[in-house]
Amino acid sequence: MAKKTVRLNTDGINSLPNDKPVVYKILNNKGENVYTGVAGQGNVHDRLEDHLPGHKDAVPGAAKVQIDQQSSIREAEKKEANIISRSKPKYNQQGK
């Protein structure tokens, strides 16, 4: 599956594929994973826009987003859980 990293802004988000579920990591300026999430097929752009400044789920210090396409939403959710348990991103609710 495809992986891609872009700046977390409208242009970057719109350049990402939207045709498969993804696991995404929001990275700060140092390249550290500060938030990990999942977006379903057809919902990638909308979900990532929720994390932009001024939106409901804005992530402080967000600079880039890295996506990893998955074959199903179930696979994306499993990978998300593994990443969160391993790296404990700052803005994810722990114990999820």
Backbone as ProteinMPNN parsed JSONL, in Angstrom:
{"seq_chain_A": "MAKKTVRLNTDGINSLPNDKPVVYKILNNKGENVYTGVAGQGNVHDRLEDHLPGHKDAVPGAAKVQIDQQSSIREAEKKEANIISRSKPKYNQQGK", "coords_chain_A": {"N_chain_A": [[0.832, -1.184, 0.0], [0.317, 2.338, -0.443], [2.455, 4.903, 0.871], [2.74, 8.219, 2.093], [4.018, 11.468, 2.727], [3.161, 14.736, 3.598], [2.955, 18.36, 3.895], [0.943, 19.608, 6.555], [-1.494, 21.121, 5.522], [-4.044, 22.762, 3.564], [-3.447, 22.428, 0.789], [-1.549, 20.327, 0.877], [-3.087, 18.26, 2.058], [-5.101, 17.937, 0.092], [-3.607, 16.797, -1.919], [-3.334, 14.18, -1.311], [-4.141, 10.663, -1.68], [-7.524, 9.45, -1.724], [-8.862, 7.161, -1.904], [-8.713, 4.816, -0.453], [-8.847, 3.324, 2.848], [-6.948, 4.882, 5.474], [-4.159, 4.947, 7.768], [-3.036, 7.533, 9.708], [-0.349, 9.696, 10.672], [0.293, 12.499, 12.568], [2.802, 14.804, 12.465], [5.242, 16.73, 14.258], [7.392, 19.686, 13.99], [9.864, 18.543, 14.473], [9.624, 16.061, 13.468], [8.422, 14.194, 15.064], [5.921, 11.878, 16.025], [2.878, 13.089, 16.947], [0.193, 12.627, 16.98], [-1.988, 10.001, 16.116], [-4.225, 8.56, 13.811], [-7.21, 7.29, 12.12], [-8.679, 7.205, 8.913], [-11.482, 6.714, 6.897], [-12.177, 5.214, 3.659], [-12.698, 7.589, 1.135], [-13.04, 9.582, 3.003], [-10.721, 10.73, 3.8], [-9.576, 13.319, 3.206], [-11.457, 15.091, 4.441], [-11.309, 14.263, 7.144], [-8.63, 14.797, 7.809], [-8.585, 17.565, 7.47], [-9.986, 18.32, 9.715], [-8.007, 18.503, 11.608], [-6.587, 20.784, 11.167], [-5.407, 24.091, 12.141], [-7.751, 25.975, 14.026], [-9.911, 24.326, 13.556], [-12.161, 21.703, 14.731], [-10.709, 19.471, 15.825], [-8.05, 20.297, 16.048], [-4.519, 19.911, 16.08], [-2.028, 20.856, 18.198], [1.043, 22.344, 17.179], [1.328, 20.853, 14.867], [2.872, 19.886, 11.846], [3.356, 18.248, 9.608], [1.767, 15.547, 7.801], [1.606, 12.061, 7.668], [0.596, 9.443, 5.699], [-0.597, 6.059, 5.48], [-1.779, 3.839, 3.368], [-4.347, 1.363, 3.637], [-5.81, -1.922, 3.188], [-8.328, -2.33, 4.217], [-10.734, -0.896, 6.499], [-10.709, -2.17, 8.915], [-8.1, -3.268, 9.014], [-6.687, -0.86, 9.061], [-7.51, 0.186, 11.541], [-6.431, -1.726, 13.278], [-3.686, -1.347, 12.843], [-3.449, 1.315, 13.667], [-4.009, 1.078, 16.439], [-1.781, -0.45, 17.227], [0.339, 1.352, 16.67], [-0.291, 3.489, 18.394], [-0.125, 2.222, 20.919], [2.56, 1.543, 20.954], [4.055, 3.962, 20.454], [2.807, 5.989, 21.872], [1.551, 8.668, 21.213], [1.544, 12.18, 21.88], [-0.956, 13.638, 21.784], [-2.954, 11.741, 21.554], [-5.598, 10.049, 23.214], [-4.678, 8.293, 25.962], [-4.878, 4.809, 26.711], [-6.861, 4.117, 25.021]], "CA_chain_A": [[0.0, 0.0, 0.0], [1.074, 3.586, -0.594], [2.761, 5.794, 1.988], [3.056, 9.543, 1.591], [4.126, 12.507, 3.74], [2.977, 16.087, 3.052], [2.696, 19.393, 4.89], [-0.44, 19.579, 7.031], [-2.243, 22.3, 5.104], [-5.084, 22.385, 2.598], [-2.836, 21.912, -0.443], [-0.979, 19.017, 1.163], [-4.177, 17.297, 2.26], [-5.775, 17.675, -1.182], [-2.743, 16.013, -2.799], [-3.308, 12.789, -0.838], [-5.185, 9.773, -2.207], [-8.73, 9.383, -0.896], [-9.584, 5.999, -2.422], [-8.583, 3.662, 0.447], [-8.682, 3.723, 4.252], [-5.562, 5.179, 5.841], [-3.686, 5.272, 9.108], [-2.212, 8.725, 9.538], [0.42, 10.216, 11.797], [0.563, 13.926, 12.497], [4.163, 15.007, 12.926], [5.614, 18.102, 14.581], [8.549, 20.163, 13.216], [11.003, 17.651, 14.711], [9.319, 14.775, 12.861], [7.873, 13.286, 16.078], [4.498, 11.555, 15.921], [2.138, 13.665, 18.074], [-1.184, 12.127, 16.936], [-2.235, 8.956, 15.133], [-5.647, 8.336, 13.613], [-7.683, 6.502, 10.992], [-9.708, 7.824, 8.077], [-12.056, 5.737, 5.981], [-12.175, 5.47, 2.216], [-13.546, 8.717, 0.77], [-13.131, 10.532, 4.109], [-9.355, 11.097, 4.192], [-9.404, 14.775, 3.164], [-12.294, 15.718, 5.47], [-10.798, 13.949, 8.483], [-7.38, 15.521, 8.032], [-8.915, 18.992, 7.618], [-10.41, 18.505, 11.105], [-6.825, 18.711, 12.436], [-5.965, 22.07, 10.854], [-5.679, 25.131, 13.143], [-9.079, 26.576, 13.973], [-10.93, 23.293, 13.387], [-12.568, 21.062, 15.989], [-9.711, 18.534, 16.351], [-6.719, 20.823, 15.719], [-3.406, 19.338, 16.843], [-0.999, 21.883, 18.399], [2.394, 22.055, 16.701], [1.313, 19.961, 13.705], [3.586, 20.417, 10.686], [3.198, 17.342, 8.466], [0.957, 14.347, 8.006], [2.095, 10.884, 6.95], [-0.47, 8.447, 5.573], [-0.253, 4.698, 5.061], [-3.025, 3.23, 2.896], [-4.621, -0.007, 4.07], [-6.787, -2.594, 2.331], [-9.656, -2.257, 4.828], [-10.799, -0.065, 7.698], [-10.308, -3.044, 10.023], [-6.634, -3.291, 9.021], [-6.245, 0.471, 9.485], [-7.746, 0.314, 12.982], [-5.447, -2.565, 13.975], [-2.384, -0.687, 12.754], [-3.541, 2.503, 14.524], [-3.881, 0.63, 17.832], [-0.381, -0.842, 17.434], [1.175, 2.557, 16.687], [-0.588, 4.239, 19.617], [0.402, 1.506, 22.088], [4.01, 1.55, 20.868], [4.702, 5.278, 20.495], [2.076, 6.861, 22.794], [1.569, 10.045, 20.738], [1.192, 13.159, 22.898], [-2.341, 14.104, 21.755], [-3.922, 10.655, 21.572], [-6.04, 9.679, 24.559], [-4.03, 7.041, 26.348], [-5.822, 3.804, 27.191], [-7.91, 3.965, 24.006]], "C_chain_A": [[0.879, 1.251, 0.0], [1.26, 4.322, 0.726], [3.12, 7.139, 1.391], [3.091, 10.509, 2.761], [4.029, 13.862, 3.061], [2.831, 17.081, 4.206], [1.225, 19.323, 5.288], [-1.063, 20.947, 6.765], [-3.212, 21.85, 4.016], [-4.487, 21.806, 1.32], [-2.254, 20.521, -0.24], [-2.046, 17.95, 1.291], [-4.829, 16.93, 0.935], [-4.928, 16.878, -2.158], [-2.717, 14.526, -2.431], [-4.399, 11.956, -1.492], [-6.318, 9.624, -1.201], [-9.503, 8.093, -1.173], [-9.479, 4.74, -1.563], [-8.523, 4.176, 1.877], [-7.205, 3.973, 4.54], [-5.387, 5.232, 7.352], [-2.845, 6.509, 8.885], [-1.528, 9.099, 10.836], [0.601, 11.706, 11.558], [1.906, 14.156, 13.191], [4.416, 16.48, 13.253], [6.844, 18.49, 13.744], [9.783, 19.299, 13.386], [10.798, 16.282, 14.072], [8.771, 13.749, 13.839], [6.376, 13.095, 15.859], [3.776, 12.107, 17.15], [0.674, 13.229, 18.086], [-1.282, 11.08, 15.837], [-3.73, 8.724, 15.034], [-5.918, 7.496, 12.381], [-8.713, 7.33, 10.232], [-10.18, 6.782, 7.076], [-11.951, 6.165, 4.53], [-13.136, 6.611, 1.907], [-13.645, 9.795, 1.828], [-11.762, 11.07, 4.534], [-9.194, 12.61, 4.255], [-10.192, 15.457, 4.28], [-11.741, 15.475, 6.867], [-9.516, 14.721, 8.774], [-7.613, 17.023, 8.18], [-9.385, 19.293, 9.035], [-9.233, 18.84, 12.017], [-6.098, 20.027, 12.143], [-6.278, 23.09, 11.947], [-7.045, 25.774, 12.931], [-10.211, 25.592, 13.773], [-11.109, 22.531, 14.691], [-11.519, 20.141, 16.617], [-8.285, 18.977, 16.023], [-5.663, 20.213, 16.645], [-2.323, 20.415, 16.981], [0.364, 21.443, 17.867], [2.467, 21.159, 15.484], [1.996, 20.627, 12.517], [3.349, 19.576, 9.435], [2.24, 16.217, 8.83], [1.521, 13.246, 7.109], [0.958, 9.877, 6.903], [0.111, 7.12, 5.127], [-1.569, 4.037, 4.666], [-3.119, 1.779, 3.33], [-5.7, -0.607, 3.171], [-8.199, -2.54, 2.892], [-9.602, -1.363, 6.066], [-10.382, -0.889, 8.915], [-8.785, -3.118, 10.137], [-6.078, -1.948, 9.498], [-6.404, 0.644, 10.99], [-6.757, -0.533, 13.788], [-4.072, -1.896, 13.981], [-2.357, 0.558, 13.643], [-3.327, 2.114, 15.987], [-2.443, 0.242, 18.154], [0.529, 0.377, 17.543], [0.966, 3.327, 17.987], [0.008, 3.54, 20.832], [1.929, 1.535, 22.12], [4.606, 2.937, 21.12], [4.016, 6.298, 21.403], [2.14, 8.338, 22.378], [0.949, 11.01, 21.771], [-0.296, 13.51, 22.947], [-3.382, 13.002, 21.574], [-4.332, 10.39, 23.017], [-5.408, 8.333, 24.883], [-5.072, 6.088, 26.935], [-6.966, 3.578, 26.23], [-8.016, 2.531, 23.572]], "O_chain_A": [[2.042, 1.208, 0.4], [0.368, 4.365, 1.574], [3.727, 7.212, 0.322], [2.288, 10.393, 3.688], [4.718, 14.122, 2.075], [2.611, 16.687, 5.351], [0.365, 19.017, 4.462], [-1.147, 21.801, 7.647], [-3.196, 20.691, 3.601], [-4.975, 20.793, 0.819], [-2.439, 19.637, -1.076], [-1.935, 16.871, 0.709], [-5.086, 15.755, 0.673], [-5.456, 16.334, -3.128], [-2.145, 13.713, -3.157], [-5.464, 12.476, -1.823], [-6.103, 9.666, 0.01], [-10.646, 7.94, -0.742], [-10.075, 3.714, -1.889], [-8.186, 5.338, 2.102], [-6.328, 3.358, 3.933], [-6.32, 5.518, 8.103], [-2.022, 6.54, 7.97], [-2.037, 8.863, 11.932], [1.012, 12.126, 10.477], [2.113, 13.76, 14.337], [3.868, 17.369, 12.602], [7.286, 17.718, 12.894], [10.667, 19.317, 12.529], [11.688, 15.433, 14.123], [8.661, 12.57, 13.505], [5.659, 14.045, 15.546], [4.023, 11.656, 18.269], [-0.02, 13.432, 19.082], [-0.724, 11.253, 14.754], [-4.428, 8.694, 16.048], [-5.001, 7.051, 11.691], [-9.511, 8.056, 10.825], [-9.378, 6.059, 6.485], [-11.675, 7.324, 4.221], [-14.276, 6.598, 2.371], [-14.271, 10.828, 1.591], [-11.664, 11.792, 5.526], [-8.72, 13.134, 5.264], [-9.654, 16.308, 4.987], [-11.709, 16.393, 7.688], [-9.344, 15.242, 9.876], [-6.907, 17.684, 8.941], [-9.203, 20.412, 9.515], [-9.433, 19.405, 13.093], [-5.105, 20.347, 12.797], [-7.305, 22.974, 12.616], [-7.439, 26.075, 11.804], [-11.376, 25.988, 13.815], [-10.328, 22.681, 15.63], [-11.455, 20.045, 17.843], [-7.417, 18.147, 15.755], [-5.897, 20.029, 17.839], [-1.758, 20.844, 15.975], [0.784, 20.306, 18.08], [3.557, 20.739, 15.098], [1.733, 21.791, 12.215], [3.163, 20.112, 8.343], [1.948, 15.972, 10.0], [1.865, 13.479, 5.951], [0.415, 9.498, 7.941], [1.162, 7.059, 4.489], [-2.383, 3.71, 5.529], [-2.121, 1.061, 3.387], [-6.415, 0.118, 2.479], [-9.168, -2.686, 2.146], [-8.526, -1.112, 6.609], [-9.769, -0.36, 9.842], [-8.242, -3.039, 11.239], [-5.108, -1.91, 10.255], [-5.518, 1.193, 11.644], [-6.299, -0.114, 14.85], [-3.383, -1.883, 15.001], [-1.351, 0.825, 14.301], [-2.547, 2.755, 16.692], [-1.939, 0.565, 19.229], [1.397, 0.427, 18.414], [1.931, 3.768, 18.611], [0.59, 4.2, 21.693], [2.525, 1.551, 23.197], [5.547, 3.079, 21.902], [4.579, 7.358, 21.675], [2.709, 9.163, 23.093], [-0.035, 10.685, 22.436], [-0.851, 13.665, 24.035], [-4.572, 13.295, 21.452], [-3.514, 10.492, 23.931], [-5.591, 7.357, 24.155], [-6.03, 6.52, 27.577], [-7.944, 2.916, 26.578], [-8.844, 2.204, 22.722]]}, "name": "protein", "num_of_chains": 1, "seq": "MAKKTVRLNTDGINSLPNDKPVVYKILNNKGENVYTGVAGQGNVHDRLEDHLPGHKDAVPGAAKVQIDQQSSIREAEKKEANIISRSKPKYNQQGK"}
